Amino acid sequence: MMKVTVEGHEDWGNQSYDELFRRILLDLGITRMVDEVHMIIEPENSFFLISLRVRTATGAKSVSEVAKVEQKPEGAMLTITNELYAPRLLAMLWRDYGRQRVDQLSRFELMVRGVKAEELGEKMLDPGEELKQKVLDAVWRLLPEGLKVRHNIYSEGVLTIAATEHTMKQDWKDLAEKIHAELELGREAV
């Protein structure tokens, strides 16, 4: 169960941010991937802080672990053997080789033109990167509009963002560092 702490001057606003963030995580399908969230909301100062402790994604897998890879004259032919990785594999191929070189022949068969099967089979699918992108997406959806000045802190499993529309005060940066460190310590206790 995710622990959510919201510090602000209005109980109603605190509860609203808690509920909104839970809905965003639900929409993105990552509710079970976030262990703890700490938010500090100061609308009178145009300041917002969010710090999250995220679970570690399952280990990376090579393309050859999730698909049969064969060399063909026109390139590498993939037959996906683990359906769970199909969307991630297709997205990685489009990103690395471009959509114009990736042909989806059927639901589980892909042809990547001009690529050696051996090279493709060794590429790694990293679910941690996908999780990081989804968590960042959730945070961007939650951040109040107009808070463009940001102080970001990233470490293994913890992400903290302090945001304001004015100059970032040193006190706010220090607060962000403190909350970030607290969530890192909580990670060690898990």
N, CA, C and O of each residue as an XYZ file, in Angstrom:
760
protein
N       0.840     -1.187      0.000
C       0.000      0.000      0.000
C       0.884      1.249      0.000
O       1.794      1.376      0.819
N       0.614      2.140     -0.897
C       1.388      3.368     -1.027
C       1.075      4.317      0.135
O      -0.085      4.542      0.483
N       2.140      4.865      0.720
C       1.990      5.861      1.783
C       2.071      7.240      1.137
O       3.020      7.539      0.412
N       1.065      8.080      1.404
C       1.039      9.436      0.854
C       0.965     10.429      2.006
O       0.090     10.339      2.868
N       1.902     11.381      2.007
C       1.903     12.471      2.975
C       1.772     13.769      2.196
O       2.558     14.036      1.286
N       0.776     14.579      2.555
C       0.599     15.881      1.905
C       0.593     16.938      2.998
O      -0.244     16.912      3.900
N       1.542     17.875      2.904
C       1.620     18.988      3.854
C       1.166     20.255      3.152
O       1.737     20.665      2.142
N       0.141     20.859      3.699
C      -0.377     22.109      3.163
C      -1.260     22.751      4.209
O      -1.519     22.156      5.255
N      -1.724     23.951      3.943
C      -2.503     24.687      4.938
C      -3.991     24.357      4.903
O      -4.717     24.711      5.832
N      -4.457     23.689      3.860
C      -5.883     23.378      3.738
C      -6.083     21.870      3.655
O      -5.549     21.217      2.759
N      -6.847     21.322      4.584
C      -7.106     19.881      4.584
C      -7.762     19.436      3.283
O      -7.416     18.395      2.726
N      -8.711     20.237      2.807
C      -9.416     19.896      1.574
C      -8.434     19.817      0.395
O      -8.503     18.889     -0.411
N      -7.528     20.786      0.300
C      -6.530     20.793     -0.770
C      -5.577     19.617     -0.658
O      -5.216     19.006     -1.664
N      -5.169     19.299      0.561
C      -4.277     18.157      0.783
C      -4.938     16.865      0.322
O      -4.329     16.054     -0.376
N      -6.196     16.687      0.725
C      -6.946     15.490      0.344
C      -7.128     15.422     -1.174
O      -7.044     14.349     -1.771
N      -7.376     16.569     -1.785
C      -7.570     16.613     -3.242
C      -6.308     16.188     -3.984
O      -6.387     15.431     -4.952
N      -5.144     16.666     -3.540
C      -3.887     16.271     -4.184
C      -3.611     14.784     -3.991
O      -3.129     14.116     -4.906
N      -3.913     14.266     -2.809
C      -3.754     12.836     -2.545
C      -4.602     12.028     -3.532
O      -4.099     11.118     -4.191
N      -5.880     12.365     -3.628
C      -6.793     11.642     -4.519
C      -6.403     11.796     -5.988
O      -6.441     10.829     -6.748
N      -6.030     13.008     -6.384
C      -5.646     13.255     -7.771
C      -4.421     12.431     -8.151
O      -4.390     11.831     -9.226
N      -3.416     12.394     -7.286
C      -2.205     11.640     -7.609
C      -2.492     10.143     -7.697
O      -1.967      9.456     -8.573
N      -3.321      9.644     -6.795
C      -3.682      8.220     -6.859
C      -4.401      7.901     -8.177
O      -4.162      6.854     -8.778
N      -5.281      8.807     -8.625
C      -5.985      8.598     -9.903
C      -5.021      8.620    -11.084
O      -5.143      7.815    -12.008
N      -4.066      9.542    -11.052
C      -3.079      9.629    -12.131
C      -2.279      8.331    -12.211
O      -2.076      7.793    -13.300
N      -1.825      7.828    -11.067
C      -1.067      6.572    -11.057
C      -1.918      5.423    -11.577
O      -1.432      4.559    -12.308
N      -3.190      5.419    -11.197
C      -4.107      4.384    -11.673
C      -4.264      4.461    -13.190
O      -4.223      3.438    -13.873
N      -4.443      5.671    -13.715
C      -4.575      5.862    -15.167
C      -3.347      5.363    -15.916
O      -3.466      4.816    -17.012
N      -2.166      5.551    -15.328
C      -0.919      5.146    -15.979
C      -0.556      3.688    -15.698
O       0.402      3.160    -16.263
N      -1.326      3.046    -14.825
C      -1.089      1.632    -14.527
C       0.148      1.376    -13.684
O       0.774      0.323    -13.810
N       0.509      2.325    -12.824
C       1.721      2.141    -12.018
C       1.465      2.308    -10.517
O       2.379      2.663     -9.773
N       0.254      2.062    -10.074
C      -0.074      2.250     -8.653
C       0.793      1.378     -7.748
O       1.141      1.795     -6.643
N       1.139      0.202     -8.190
C       1.925     -0.706     -7.347
C       3.422     -0.429     -7.407
O       4.201     -1.050     -6.683
N       3.819      0.483     -8.253
C       5.249      0.750     -8.418
C       5.745      1.906     -7.545
O       6.952      2.126     -7.447
N       4.835      2.641     -6.913
C       5.227      3.761     -6.052
C       4.963      3.353     -4.605
O       3.834      3.028     -4.238
N       6.027      3.374     -3.781
C       5.914      2.985     -2.373
C       5.470      4.135     -1.480
O       4.635      3.965     -0.592
N       6.044      5.311     -1.732
C       5.780      6.437     -0.834
C       5.857      7.748     -1.608
O       6.669      7.905     -2.519
N       4.990      8.686     -1.224
C       4.959     10.019     -1.835
C       4.872     11.044     -0.711
O       4.116     10.879      0.246
N       5.660     12.104     -0.848
C       5.602     13.211      0.112
C       5.450     14.488     -0.699
O       6.292     14.800     -1.541
N       4.371     15.226     -0.444
C       4.123     16.493     -1.138
C       4.058     17.624     -0.122
O       3.549     17.459      0.987
N       4.586     18.774     -0.525
C       4.458     19.998      0.262
C       3.871     21.050     -0.673
O       4.417     21.329     -1.740
N       2.746     21.627     -0.250
C       2.024     22.574     -1.099
C       1.914     23.910     -0.374
O       1.353     23.990      0.719
N       2.452     24.953     -0.990
C       2.359     26.310     -0.447
C       1.873     27.238     -1.557
O       2.678     27.941     -2.168
N       0.559     27.249     -1.827
C       0.059     28.082     -2.925
C       0.323     29.574     -2.712
O       0.498     30.319     -3.676
N       0.351     30.005     -1.456
C       0.597     31.422     -1.179
C       2.014     31.847     -1.586
O       2.267     33.032     -1.805
N       2.940     30.879     -1.687
C       4.317     31.158     -2.113
C       4.606     30.633     -3.520
O       5.742     30.698     -3.990
N       3.581     30.117     -4.185
C       3.751     29.473     -5.494
C       4.855     28.419     -5.433
O       5.756     28.395     -6.271
N       4.765     27.545     -4.417
C       5.773     26.498     -4.219
C       5.087     25.147     -4.101
O       4.070     24.997     -3.425
N       5.680     24.160     -4.784
C       5.165     22.795     -4.758
C       6.358     21.854     -4.735
O       7.311     22.030     -5.494
N       6.304     20.858     -3.866
C       7.364     19.856     -3.792
C       6.728     18.482     -3.815
O       5.723     18.242     -3.147
N       7.315     17.584     -4.583
C       6.882     16.190     -4.570
C       8.123     15.316     -4.560
O       9.066     15.536     -5.320
N       8.102     14.329     -3.692
C       9.185     13.359     -3.611
C       8.556     11.975     -3.606
O       7.595     11.723     -2.879
N       9.104     11.075     -4.424
C       8.534      9.734     -4.559
C       9.604      8.669     -4.377
O      10.730      8.811     -4.853
N       9.237      7.610     -3.685
C      10.090      6.426     -3.619
C       9.426      5.364     -4.488
O       8.276      4.986     -4.269
N      10.177      4.895     -5.475
C       9.642      3.983     -6.482
C      10.260      2.604     -6.300
O      11.446      2.482     -5.995
N       9.463      1.582     -6.487
C       9.980      0.218     -6.434
C      10.890     -0.039     -7.622
O      10.779      0.608     -8.664
N      11.773     -0.974     -7.450
C      12.675     -1.346     -8.528
C      11.919     -2.206     -9.526
O      11.223     -3.150     -9.155
N      12.067     -1.864    -10.793
C      11.429     -2.655    -11.850
C      12.159     -3.987    -11.986
O      13.323     -4.116    -11.605
N      11.461     -4.963    -12.531
C      12.091     -6.257    -12.766
C      13.281     -6.082    -13.689
O      13.352     -5.112    -14.443
N      14.204     -7.010    -13.631
C      15.461     -6.915    -14.370
C      15.318     -6.774    -15.870
O      14.314     -7.155    -16.473
N      16.362     -6.211    -16.443
C      16.408     -6.041    -17.893
C      16.552     -7.403    -18.562
O      17.135     -8.328    -17.997
N      16.019     -7.508    -19.754
C      16.117     -8.744    -20.538
C      16.643     -8.399    -21.917
O      16.376     -7.324    -22.453
N      17.396     -9.331    -22.478
C      17.875     -9.127    -23.844
C      16.733     -9.430    -24.810
O      15.792    -10.149    -24.473
N      16.830     -8.877    -26.003
C      15.812     -9.126    -27.031
C      15.709    -10.626    -27.295
O      14.611    -11.147    -27.492
N      16.850    -11.325    -27.300
C      16.821    -12.768    -27.584
C      16.142    -13.572    -26.478
O      15.788    -14.731    -26.694
N      15.954    -12.980    -25.298
C      15.232    -13.660    -24.221
C      13.718    -13.551    -24.385
O      12.977    -14.347    -23.808
N      13.255    -12.583    -25.160
C      11.815    -12.374    -25.310
C      11.336    -12.593    -26.742
O      10.140    -12.515    -27.024
N      12.283    -12.870    -27.647
C      11.919    -13.090    -29.053
C      12.948    -14.003    -29.711
O      14.130    -13.983    -29.367
N      12.481    -14.789    -30.647
C      13.378    -15.591    -31.491
C      13.901    -14.638    -32.568
O      13.115    -13.991    -33.260
N      15.213    -14.550    -32.710
C      15.823    -13.607    -33.649
C      16.565    -14.391    -34.722
O      17.444    -15.196    -34.413
N      16.209    -14.154    -35.988
C      16.838    -14.854    -37.112
C      17.357    -13.849    -38.128
O      16.766    -12.791    -38.342
N      18.482    -14.206    -38.752
C      19.021    -13.365    -39.814
C      18.335    -13.716    -41.126
O      18.260    -14.887    -41.499
N      17.846    -12.723    -41.810
C      17.247    -12.864    -43.144
C      18.023    -11.936    -44.076
O      18.722    -11.041    -43.602
N      17.915    -12.130    -45.390
C      18.669    -11.271    -46.319
C      18.385     -9.773    -46.123
O      19.288     -8.949    -46.271
N      17.145     -9.422    -45.792
C      16.789     -8.004    -45.663
C      17.027     -7.425    -44.268
O      16.945     -6.211    -44.081
N      17.319     -8.283    -43.290
C      17.557     -7.792    -41.934
C      17.262     -8.846    -40.889
O      17.330    -10.044    -41.166
N      16.934     -8.403    -39.690
C      16.654     -9.305    -38.575
C      15.154     -9.553    -38.460
O      14.351     -8.621    -38.432
N      14.804    -10.824    -38.395
C      13.403    -11.243    -38.238
C      13.202    -11.636    -36.779
O      13.945    -12.459    -36.244
N      12.191    -11.041    -36.136
C      11.886    -11.356    -34.742
C      10.521    -12.007    -34.642
O       9.558    -11.559    -35.263
N      10.450    -13.058    -33.862
C       9.179    -13.671    -33.502
C       9.083    -13.570    -31.985
O       9.828    -14.231    -31.262
N       8.173    -12.750    -31.518
C       8.054    -12.490    -30.079
C       7.544    -13.745    -29.380
O       6.517    -14.307    -29.760
N       8.280    -14.178    -28.345
C       7.912    -15.377    -27.593
C       7.323    -15.047    -26.224
O       6.702    -15.905    -25.597
N       7.509    -13.815    -25.755
C       6.943    -13.380    -24.483
C       6.103    -12.132    -24.747
O       6.633    -11.028    -24.873
N       4.803    -12.323    -24.828
C       3.865    -11.266    -25.216
C       3.926    -10.034    -24.308
O       3.643     -8.924    -24.757
N       4.292    -10.220    -23.042
C       4.362     -9.093    -22.110
C       5.347     -8.021    -22.566
O       5.192     -6.847    -22.231
N       6.350     -8.424    -23.322
C       7.387     -7.484    -23.747
C       7.120     -6.886    -25.122
O       7.890     -6.039    -25.576
N       6.060     -7.299    -25.790
C       5.797     -6.842    -27.161
C       5.722     -5.317    -27.283
O       6.405     -4.761    -28.143
N       4.932     -4.615    -26.474
C       4.860     -3.156    -26.635
C       6.206     -2.470    -26.385
O       6.588     -1.552    -27.112
N       6.912     -2.920    -25.358
C       8.208     -2.330    -25.021
C       9.229     -2.595    -26.125
O      10.018     -1.716    -26.471
N       9.210     -3.809    -26.676
C      10.136     -4.166    -27.752
C       9.876     -3.317    -28.990
O      10.810     -2.774    -29.579
N       8.622     -3.203    -29.383
C       8.278     -2.411    -30.563
C       8.673     -0.941    -30.366
O       9.218     -0.317    -31.277
N       8.401     -0.400    -29.197
C       8.763      0.997    -28.912
C      10.277      1.197    -28.988
O      10.747      2.198    -29.527
N      11.040      0.241    -28.446
C      12.496      0.343    -28.495
C      13.009      0.280    -29.934
O      13.902      1.037    -30.313
N      12.442     -0.622    -30.729
C      12.866     -0.741    -32.129
C      12.562      0.538    -32.897
O      13.401      1.006    -33.666
N      11.384      1.107    -32.702
C      11.029      2.362    -33.374
C      11.987      3.478    -32.957
O      12.444      4.264    -33.787
N      12.282      3.532    -31.654
C      13.176      4.579    -31.145
C      14.595      4.417    -31.710
O      15.205      5.393    -32.147
N      15.113      3.192    -31.700
C      16.505      2.960    -32.095
C      16.728      2.905    -33.602
O      17.788      3.307    -34.082
N      15.743      2.413    -34.354
C      15.935      2.207    -35.793
C      14.994      3.032    -36.664
O      15.192      3.112    -37.876
N      13.988      3.636    -36.075
C      13.018      4.421    -36.833
C      11.888      3.547    -37.353
O      12.098      2.387    -37.707
N      10.708      4.106    -37.395
C       9.514      3.359    -37.833
C       9.637      2.862    -39.269
O       9.093      1.815    -39.619
N      10.354      3.617    -40.099
C      10.467      3.247    -41.505
C      11.259      1.949    -41.703
O      11.115      1.302    -42.740
N      12.093      1.553    -40.728
C      12.886      0.321    -40.862
C      12.257     -0.867    -40.146
O      12.744     -1.991    -40.274
N      11.187     -0.638    -39.395
C      10.554     -1.711    -38.621
C       9.203     -2.044    -39.241
O       8.297     -1.211    -39.269
N       9.083     -3.266    -39.733
C       7.818     -3.735    -40.307
C       7.177     -4.713    -39.337
O       7.814     -5.678    -38.913
N       5.923     -4.471    -38.985
C       5.189     -5.405    -38.137
C       4.390     -6.301    -39.068
O       3.347     -5.908    -39.589
N       4.901     -7.523    -39.270
C       4.304     -8.455    -40.222
C       3.035     -9.097    -39.671
O       2.094     -9.373    -40.416
N       3.017     -9.330    -38.381
C       1.837     -9.858    -37.695
C       1.941     -9.406    -36.246
O       2.832     -8.635    -35.890
N       1.044     -9.879    -35.432
C       1.035     -9.445    -34.034
C       2.369     -9.734    -33.339
O       2.819     -8.947    -32.506
N       2.999    -10.857    -33.679
C       4.223    -11.269    -32.999
C       5.442    -11.345    -33.909
O       6.505    -11.786    -33.471
N       5.316    -10.929    -35.157
C       6.445    -11.002    -36.083
C       6.851     -9.607    -36.547
O       6.027     -8.812    -36.997
N       8.140     -9.338    -36.422
C       8.687     -8.040    -36.805
C       9.904     -8.247    -37.697
O      10.670     -9.192    -37.506
N      10.075     -7.375    -38.655
C      11.270     -7.364    -39.495
C      11.936     -6.009    -39.304
O      11.305     -4.964    -39.463
N      13.219     -6.041    -38.961
C      13.988     -4.806    -38.821
C      15.012     -4.806    -39.950
O      15.997     -5.542    -39.914
N      14.764     -3.974    -40.944
C      15.595     -3.958    -42.152
C      16.967     -3.335    -41.886
O      17.103     -2.325    -41.196
N      17.984     -3.996    -42.472
C      19.342     -3.467    -42.394
C      20.027     -3.652    -41.055
O      20.995     -2.952    -40.756
N      19.545     -4.579    -40.243
C      20.121     -4.821    -38.918
C      20.520     -6.286    -38.821
O      19.798     -7.167    -39.288
N      21.672     -6.542    -38.214
C      22.126     -7.919    -38.016
C      21.394     -8.535    -36.824
O      21.202     -7.886    -35.796
N      20.991     -9.790    -36.979
C      20.260    -10.494    -35.925
C      21.077    -10.565    -34.640
O      20.531    -10.411    -33.547
N      22.373    -10.797    -34.766
C      23.232    -10.911    -33.585
C      23.236     -9.608    -32.780
O      23.130     -9.627    -31.554
N      23.359     -8.493    -33.473
C      23.345     -7.173    -32.829
C      22.014     -6.937    -32.119
O      21.982     -6.480    -30.976
N      20.928     -7.250    -32.800
C      19.595     -7.019    -32.246
C      19.321     -7.929    -31.053
O      18.729     -7.494    -30.066
N      19.746     -9.181    -31.138
C      19.514    -10.134    -30.056
C      20.181     -9.749    -28.754
O      19.725    -10.137    -27.678
N      21.278     -8.973    -28.845
C      22.019     -8.565    -27.651
C      21.482     -7.285    -27.016
O      21.839     -6.968    -25.881
N      20.632     -6.547    -27.727
C      20.066     -5.304    -27.171
C      19.243     -5.634    -25.926
O      18.632     -6.698    -25.825
N      19.248     -4.688    -24.982
C      18.550     -4.912    -23.720
C      17.273     -4.077    -23.636
O      17.242     -2.911    -24.027
N      16.233     -4.705    -23.120
C      14.975     -4.018    -22.810
C      15.022     -3.696    -21.324
O      15.088     -4.601    -20.492
N      14.989     -2.419    -20.990
C      15.101     -1.998    -19.600
C      13.756     -1.487    -19.093
O      13.360     -0.367    -19.417
N      13.045     -2.298    -18.297
C      11.751     -1.848    -17.779
C      11.880     -0.685    -16.809
O      10.918      0.053    -16.596
N      13.054     -0.513    -16.220
C      13.259      0.600    -15.298
C      13.143      1.943    -15.989
O      12.632      2.899    -15.407
N      13.608      2.023    -17.212
C      13.537      3.275    -17.968
C      12.081      3.615    -18.284
O      11.672      4.773    -18.191
N      11.306      2.604    -18.657
C       9.883      2.824    -18.935
C       9.152      3.285    -17.674
O       8.321      4.191    -17.726
N       9.468      2.655    -16.542
C       8.850      3.039    -15.271
C       9.205      4.485    -14.925
O       8.344      5.258    -14.504
N      10.472      4.845    -15.103
C      10.902      6.217    -14.816
C      10.109      7.215    -15.658
O       9.690      8.256    -15.153
N       9.903      6.907    -16.928
C       9.148      7.804    -17.806
C       7.700      7.946    -17.342
O       7.140      9.041    -17.369
N       7.098      6.836    -16.918
C       5.709      6.892    -16.449
C       5.588      7.681    -15.143
O       4.626      8.423    -14.950
N       6.559      7.518    -14.257
C       6.542      8.269    -12.998
C       6.695      9.762    -13.285
O       5.995     10.586    -12.697
N       7.610     10.107    -14.190
C       7.768     11.515    -14.569
C       6.490     12.059    -15.198
O       6.102     13.197    -14.934
N       5.841     11.258    -16.019
C       4.570     11.665    -16.624
C       3.545     11.969    -15.532
O       2.831     12.968    -15.609
N       3.473     11.109    -14.520
C       2.533     11.323    -13.412
C       2.832     12.635    -12.689
O       1.921     13.392    -12.354
N       4.114     12.892    -12.452
C       4.499     14.124    -11.754
C       4.140     15.349    -12.585
O       3.615     16.325    -12.051
N       4.422     15.308    -13.902
C       4.105     16.469    -14.757
C       2.607     16.736    -14.782
O       2.184     17.891    -14.834
N       1.805     15.687    -14.745
C       0.351     15.866    -14.732
C      -0.122     16.511    -13.430
O      -1.112     17.242    -13.413
N       0.589     16.237    -12.351
C       0.186     16.737    -11.038
C       0.676     18.163    -10.766
O      -0.005     18.938    -10.095
N       1.847     18.502    -11.283
C       2.431     19.822    -11.009
C       1.503     20.940    -11.460
O       0.995     20.911    -12.580
N       1.280     21.919    -10.601
C       0.454     23.060    -11.007
C       1.090     23.794    -12.190
O       2.308     23.959    -12.260
N       0.241     24.226    -13.107
C       0.715     24.950    -14.283
C       1.356     26.261    -13.854
O       0.918     26.886    -12.888
N       2.378     26.671    -14.562
C       3.025     27.942    -14.277
C       4.237     27.829    -13.372
O       5.022     28.772    -13.272
N       4.406     26.685    -12.708
C       5.570     26.511    -11.836
C       6.724     25.961    -12.679
O       6.993     24.760    -12.684
N       7.388     26.858    -13.383
C       8.387     26.467    -14.386
C       9.808     26.392    -13.845
O      10.661     25.742    -14.449
N      10.079     27.045    -12.717
C      11.419     27.000    -12.136
C      11.479     25.761    -11.253
O      10.714     25.633    -10.297
N      12.402     24.839    -11.581
C      12.405     23.552    -10.883
C      13.790     23.200    -10.358
O      14.816     23.586    -10.917
N      13.774     22.458     -9.270
C      14.991     21.883     -8.686
C      14.726     20.383     -8.613
O      13.861     19.937     -7.859
N      15.475     19.602     -9.400
C      15.256     18.159     -9.504
C      16.376     17.396     -8.817
O      17.548     17.757     -8.925
N      16.002     16.336     -8.110
C      16.980     15.456     -7.470
C      16.598     14.022     -7.837
O      15.461     13.599     -7.630
N      17.558     13.288     -8.381
C      17.333     11.891     -8.751
C      18.375     11.028     -8.063
O      19.550     11.388     -7.999
N      17.942      9.900     -7.554
C      18.865      8.882     -7.059
C      18.197      7.541     -7.318
O      17.076      7.489     -7.826
N      18.864      6.483     -6.981
C      18.320      5.151     -7.238
C      17.010      4.962     -6.480
O      17.013      4.804     -5.259
N      15.896      4.977     -7.198
C      14.602      4.708     -6.597
C      13.887      5.890     -5.962
O      12.757      5.736     -5.496
N      14.512      7.075     -5.927
C      13.855      8.247     -5.340
C      13.976      9.426     -6.302
O      15.042      9.690     -6.858
N      12.867     10.123     -6.484
C      12.791     11.289     -7.367
C      12.139     12.420     -6.576
O      11.093     12.225     -5.957
N      12.754     13.601     -6.596
C      12.204     14.760     -5.899
C      12.226     15.958     -6.836
O      13.234     16.229     -7.489
N      11.109     16.674     -6.896
C      11.021     17.880     -7.713
C      10.390     18.986     -6.873
O       9.286     18.844     -6.347
N      11.126     20.090     -6.763
C      10.596     21.303     -6.140
C      10.327     22.274     -7.279
O      11.150     22.411     -8.185
N       9.184     22.948     -7.243
C       8.814     23.839     -8.349
C       8.216     25.133     -7.814
O       7.535     25.149     -6.788
N       8.485     26.212     -8.530
C       7.947     27.526     -8.196
C       7.832     28.340     -9.482
O       8.391     27.968    -10.514
N       7.106     29.445     -9.412
C       7.058     30.322    -10.588
C       8.023     31.487    -10.425
O       8.197     32.294    -11.338
N       8.650     31.566     -9.252
C       9.599     32.640     -8.957
C      11.006     32.056     -8.889
O      11.234     30.924     -9.317
N      11.926     32.807     -8.365
C      13.282     32.310     -8.151
C      13.250     31.234     -7.072
O      12.592     31.391     -6.044
N      13.973     30.131     -7.319
C      14.020     29.034     -6.349
C      14.873     29.467     -5.150
O      16.070     29.725     -5.281
N      14.236     29.538     -3.992
C      14.940     29.937     -2.769
C      15.827     28.791     -2.280
O      15.512     27.618     -2.479
N      16.929     29.148     -1.644
C      17.830     28.135     -1.092
C      17.117     27.294     -0.036
O      17.366     26.093      0.066
N      16.230     27.912      0.753
C      15.467     27.164      1.768
C      14.648     26.045      1.123
O      14.545     24.952      1.679
N      14.070     26.316     -0.039
C      13.271     25.305     -0.728
C      14.161     24.182     -1.258
O      13.793     23.009     -1.198
N      15.335     24.549     -1.776
C      16.285     23.522     -2.239
C      16.712     22.641     -1.070
O      16.783     21.419     -1.193
N      16.995     23.279      0.071
C      17.394     22.528      1.267
C      16.271     21.602      1.727
O      16.520     20.460      2.115
N      15.036     22.098      1.683
C      13.882     21.281      2.056
C      13.755     20.082      1.114
O      13.498     18.963      1.559
N      13.934     20.318     -0.177
C      13.869     19.229     -1.157
C      14.936     18.180     -0.858
O      14.657     16.982     -0.904
N      16.154     18.620     -0.552
C      17.250     17.693     -0.221
C      16.907     16.879      1.033
O      17.177     15.680      1.094
N      16.313     17.539      2.025
C      15.957     16.870      3.283
C      14.888     15.799      3.049
O      15.034     14.666      3.505
N      13.820     16.156      2.341
C      12.740     15.200      2.071
C      13.270     14.044      1.223
O      12.930     12.885      1.461
N      14.106     14.367      0.233
C      14.695     13.337     -0.626
C      15.500     12.339      0.220
O      15.372     11.126      0.051
N      16.324     12.862      1.123
C      17.141     12.000      1.985
C      16.262     11.125      2.877
O      16.582      9.958      3.108
N      15.163     11.678      3.377
C      14.246     10.897      4.217
C      13.647      9.733      3.436
O      13.540      8.624      3.959
N      13.258      9.977      2.195
C      12.697      8.893      1.391
C      13.768      7.870      1.018
O      13.474      6.678      0.917
N      14.998      8.318      0.814
C      16.090      7.367      0.564
C      16.297      6.464      1.774
O      16.500      5.259      1.620
N      16.247      7.035      2.975
C      16.389      6.232      4.188
C      15.243      5.241      4.315
O      15.450      4.098      4.721
N      14.044      5.672      3.972
C      12.887      4.780      3.989
C      13.069      3.625      3.036
O      12.589      2.521      3.296
N      13.767      3.866      1.915
C      14.036      2.813      0.934
C      14.916      1.733      1.554
O      14.707      0.544      1.317
N      15.904      2.150      2.350
C      16.802      1.189      2.981
C      16.064      0.340      4.008
O      16.428     -0.813      4.238
N      15.032      0.904      4.624
C      14.275      0.186      5.646
C      13.314     -0.832      5.049
O      12.862     -1.745      5.741
N      12.995     -0.673      3.746
C      12.021     -1.562      3.104
C      12.616     -2.924      2.880
O      11.946     -3.811      2.349
